[in-house]
């Protein structure tokens, strides 16, 4: 199977968020909650000082910053949108070739290939199909694939059937 595609900013964000969810699982939520809790403890400790001086002020600032970072890590979309501009993916066309052995993706100035047995993480959501292999996240927007191609890609990558909330798109 062969097809051409671009990775738009929305597909990039969706792919990165899906990969993060699949690869990290609940570890992201645990780490975020830990930073929020530590930040609150620092803030509460600073506020209990009898005299609110510079040490208590700095401790409060650190606590507030950790709470802010913890909350922000629950919503990584903004970070991924900014990272897209630096990724070099904007406006680039890629050609993917997938067969029983693996996948090969070629762009104007670079290319990647990986065997299916090297795939470590795979998944899909309503917008993208994601495959992680050879230290590379392959993000395939569903709008570039026919329903038959999506099913073939699922079969080659070892994904289960179509998601119930993911309508087939062209």
C-alpha positions in Angstrom: 0.0 0.0 0.0 1.3 3.5 -0.9 -0.1 6.9 -0.1 1.0 10.5 0.2 0.2 12.7 3.2 1.1 15.9 5.1 1.2 16.3 8.9 -0.9 19.3 9.8 -0.6 21.0 13.1 -3.9 19.4 14.4 -2.7 15.9 13.3 0.7 16.6 15.0 -0.9 17.6 18.2 -3.3 14.6 18.1 -0.5 12.2 17.3 1.8 13.5 20.1 -1.0 13.4 22.7 -2.0 9.9 21.7 1.6 8.7 21.8 2.1 10.3 25.2 -1.1 8.6 26.5 -0.1 5.2 25.0 3.5 5.3 26.1 3.1 6.8 29.6 -0.3 5.6 30.6 -1.2 6.8 34.1 2.4 7.9 34.9 1.7 11.3 33.5 -1.3 11.8 35.9 0.6 10.5 38.9 3.6 12.8 38.2 1.4 15.8 37.6 -0.5 15.2 40.8 2.8 14.8 42.7 4.0 18.2 41.5 0.7 19.8 42.4 0.8 18.3 45.9 4.4 19.3 46.5 3.6 22.8 45.3 0.7 23.1 47.6 2.8 21.8 50.5 5.5 24.4 49.8 2.9 27.1 49.6 1.1 26.1 52.8 4.5 25.8 54.6 5.5 29.3 53.5 2.1 30.8 54.6 2.5 29.3 58.1 5.6 31.4 58.8 5.0 33.9 61.6 6.8 36.6 59.6 6.3 36.6 55.8 9.8 37.5 54.7 11.9 36.7 51.6 12.4 33.0 52.4 8.6 32.5 52.8 8.0 34.6 49.6 10.4 32.5 47.6 9.0 29.2 48.9 5.5 30.4 48.0 6.7 31.3 44.5 8.3 27.9 44.0 5.1 26.2 45.3 2.9 28.2 43.0 5.2 27.5 40.0 5.1 23.7 40.7 1.3 23.8 40.9 1.2 25.7 37.6 3.6 23.1 36.0 1.6 20.2 37.3 -1.7 21.6 36.0 -0.1 22.5 32.6 1.2 18.9 32.2 -2.4 17.7 32.1 -2.9 19.9 28.9 0.1 19.4 26.6 -1.7 20.6 23.5 -0.4 24.2 23.8 3.2 22.9 24.1 2.8 20.6 21.0 1.3 23.5 19.0 4.4 25.6 19.7 6.7 22.6 19.0 5.1 22.0 15.6 6.7 25.2 14.2 10.2 23.9 15.2 9.6 20.4 14.0 10.1 21.2 10.3 6.9 19.3 9.3 4.9 22.3 8.2 4.0 22.1 4.5 6.1 19.0 3.8 4.7 16.1 1.7 5.6 12.5 2.6 5.2 9.3 0.8 4.5 6.1 2.8 5.0 2.6 1.6 3.6 -0.2 3.8 3.9 -3.9 3.2 4.0 -7.1 5.3 7.6 -6.5 6.3 7.4 -2.9 7.5 6.9 0.7 6.6 9.0 3.2 4.7 8.3 6.9 4.7 10.2 9.3 2.5 10.0 13.1 2.4 11.8 15.7 0.3 14.9 15.8 2.5 14.7 12.7 4.7 13.3 9.2 5.1 12.7 6.5 7.6 11.9 2.8 7.6 11.0 0.3 10.3 10.0 -3.3 10.5 6.7 -4.2 12.0 8.4 -6.4 14.6 10.2 -3.2 15.9 6.9 -1.4 16.6 6.8 -0.6 20.3 3.7 1.6 20.5 0.7 1.8 18.2 -2.8 3.3 18.4 -5.4 5.5 16.9 -8.0 8.1 17.7 -10.6 9.8 15.6 -8.0 11.9 13.6 -4.8 9.9 13.4 -3.1 6.5 13.4 0.2 6.5 15.3 3.0 3.9 15.2 6.2 4.3 17.2 9.2 2.3 15.9 13.0 3.0 15.5 12.8 6.0 17.9 10.4 7.7 15.5 6.7 8.5 15.9 4.9 7.9 12.6 1.7 10.0 12.4 -0.7 9.1 9.6 -3.7 11.4 9.3 -6.9 9.4 8.5 -8.1 12.0 6.0 -5.4 10.9 3.6 -6.5 7.2 3.8 -9.5 5.5 2.4 -11.4 3.2 4.8 -9.8 0.2 3.1 -6.3 1.6 3.5 -7.1 2.4 7.2 -8.2 -1.2 7.7 -5.1 -2.5 5.9 -2.8 -0.3 8.0 -4.5 -1.5 11.2 -4.0 -5.1 10.1 -0.3 -4.5 9.2 0.4 -2.7 12.4 -1.4 -5.2 14.6 -4.1 -2.7 15.7 -7.6 -4.0 16.7 -10.6 -3.1 14.5 -11.9 0.4 13.8 -12.7 2.6 16.8 -16.5 2.9 17.4 -16.3 6.7 17.5 -13.9 7.0 14.6 -15.8 7.3 11.4 -14.1 6.3 8.2 -12.9 9.4 6.4 -11.2 10.1 3.1 
